[in-house]
Amino acid sequence: MPKTSVKIKKPKIWTDRVRRAWDLPELITVSQWADRSRILGNEAAEPGQWRTDRTPYLRGIMDCASDPMVEEITIMASTQVGKTECLLNICGYGVDQDPGPTLWVGPTEDVVKEFCKERIQPMIRNSPDLFKHIRDDREDISQKGIKFDRMGLYLAWSNSPATLASRPIRRLLLDEIDKYPPFSGKESSPLDLAKERTRTFYNRLTVKASSPTTEQGPIWREYEKSDRRRYQMPCPHCGAYQYFFWAQVKFPKDERDPHKIRFNKLAHYECVSCKGIINDSMKQQMLMKGIWVPEGCTINKEGKIFFEGVILDEMPKSSHVGFWINAIYSPWLTFSEIAAKWVESQADPEKLMNFINSWLAEPWKENLGNKDPDEMERLAAYHEAGIVPDGVKVLVGAVDAQKDHFYFTIRGWGYNQRSWQILSKRVETWADIEKYMINTLYESESEMTGDKKKTFPVRVFTVDSGDGNRTAEVYQFCRKHIGLALAIKGRRTVSNGIPYTITTLDKMPDGTAIKEGLKLYILDTTYFKDKITRLVQNTVEQTAGFGGWFFHKNPSKDYLQQFCAEHKAVTRDRKGRPTQAWVPIKRQNPSHFWDTEVYGLAAAEIIHVPSMQPPAAPPRVYNPNENDEANSQKSNWINKNKDWLRNG
């Protein structure tokens, strides 16, 4: 019998996939694809068909992902503005229109796996144009990635070098990069390690998104490298283009009840040009007319683009585009809700840092206790070094012991926590310390009785024993001058906000403390540095009330530079919590005079100097004659002017 050929009929679903594999991509942008194909499920705030017009500022961000000229996109954004949805749309566009191996990176394994389950997989199920690219094999969908018919979507976490360096990647999506650890073991930083995966693709794309933390955070540094775009919109009153920023959100300054601000809608936005009031009802129309403007460009009221005075037909192009957007733009937040959140954050540094980072999309400034030597010169008084100005009631001092020399400061204190620098010097020997701290009486500025001036001894002074070089010498010196010289050691914190604790060093063999023995004062240096900063700030701002910090006439440049050698740095730990510490601005700059001021303030607090108050006025003694005379004057005034009404 003749052989007959058997024709095998392939399943229709298989042929559909072969056909789709040869389909050419449509000439549409990411935002056009999202408006047509992205369906939001019940997990979204507004389920249903995606509409870019709801958040018009995302259009420019998404469409850069379909621009062949763009290699890097940086999105520095607050929460509640749609930055994660933007990344999801870029990912979905790649699956359906422009396939290529894609890597999604999150901060930790738990975060990434949960995100895949709650955000990525629902996006695929809810959108038919994405679901059609899923194969039948159940193993193609896992917590480590998804295998589509034409590409793979892989998941990685920043603290695992193995997940970041396992395969070449064309499209790299990095979410919340400021929460990444700086290094992954002995490897490079997670950001650099992931970007290495894209090197072999000519049409590579890297998208980085995050809320900022500090100016040292990755997202701020990446934004600084980009063309730094901001979303500008025309004012509904005068047409002047501007971007939203916090200073223009206005509400009654004396209102500090966040519930009233939110409920009564007390806040509005003020145009930077015409000062017109922009209400919440005007925001959406402004957003619809907005344009992403790179740094260096301006737009006039007619919408013409200027760059360094030259009119352009379109915005300048860049391979690294950067976008900054804050919560004021959010269509889901009113100006009053944002103002109320600001008021709520004022009493808690952690909440304030979260507001700056996650609502305003701005980096938290690290230099909280920053002092400038030139600005500090403004605090110089008119008294000469070594002279005690009027107002001083007691002198205290402090010594910073170095390996072969000493620094000391003597400061005078008056009522209401006002203080004046008397003398700051570097000396070489213990004898010099005895000379200035014990054997010298400092004269007052003005004559007190006749032609004699009042003199002041140093009431008490502290001596640092902390570095270990001269600890035994410090203890010996303080024993020699018990009650006058106090041995101290500084720590960043002590316990429960207590400024200092006391430990008895001299004890009997059985451990009993010797009553007149040497004591060691353990200081919370953060407490005293913070207090000096507040006193300085009150003086600079000329704040009325308690506190004042002054230097003598013509303080030396060396003293001022050392006084300003540290600042208070604020960063986040691995768990995202803000931490604060006083650290050197430049490691090579000494801070010995700054230390003497800190230790001197401790000496003042140990003897309760800051609590000094002016003496109360003496009680008035009853004088019946005085009262009778006063009553007589009142009576005579009335009698003498009994016709005052007629005389008018």
Secondary structure, 3 states (H helix, E strand, C coil): CCCCCCCCCCCHHHHHHHHHHCCCCCCCCHHHHHHHHCEECCCCCCCEECCHHHCCHHHHHHHHCCCCCCCEEEEEECCCCCHHHHHHHHHHHHHHCCCCCEEEEECCHHHHHHHHHHHHHHHHHHCHHHHCCECCCHHHEECCEEEECCCEEEEEECCCHHHHCCCCCCEEEEECHHHCCCCCCCCCCHHHHHHHHHCCCCCCEEEEEECCCECCCHHHHHHHHCCCEEEEEECCCCCCEECCCHHHEECCCCCCCHHHHHHCCCCEEECCCCCCEECHHHHHHHHHCCEEECCCEEECCCCCEEECCEEECCCCCCCEEEEEECHHHCCCCCHHHHHHHHHHHCCCHHHHHHHHHHHCCCCECCCCCCCCHHHHHHHECCCCCCCECCCCCEEEEEEEECCCCEEEEEEEECHHHEEEEEEEEEECCHHHHHHHHCCCCEEEEEEEECCEEEEECEEEEEEECCCCCCHHHHHHHHHHCCCCEEEEEEECCCCCCCCEEEEECCECCCCCECCCCCEEEEEEHHHHHHHHHHHHHHHHCCCCCCCEEEECCCCCHHHHHHHCCEEEEEEECCCCCEEEEEEECCCCCCCHHHHHHHHHHHHHHHCCHHHCCCCCCCCCCCCHHHHHHHHHHHHHHHHHCCCHHHHC
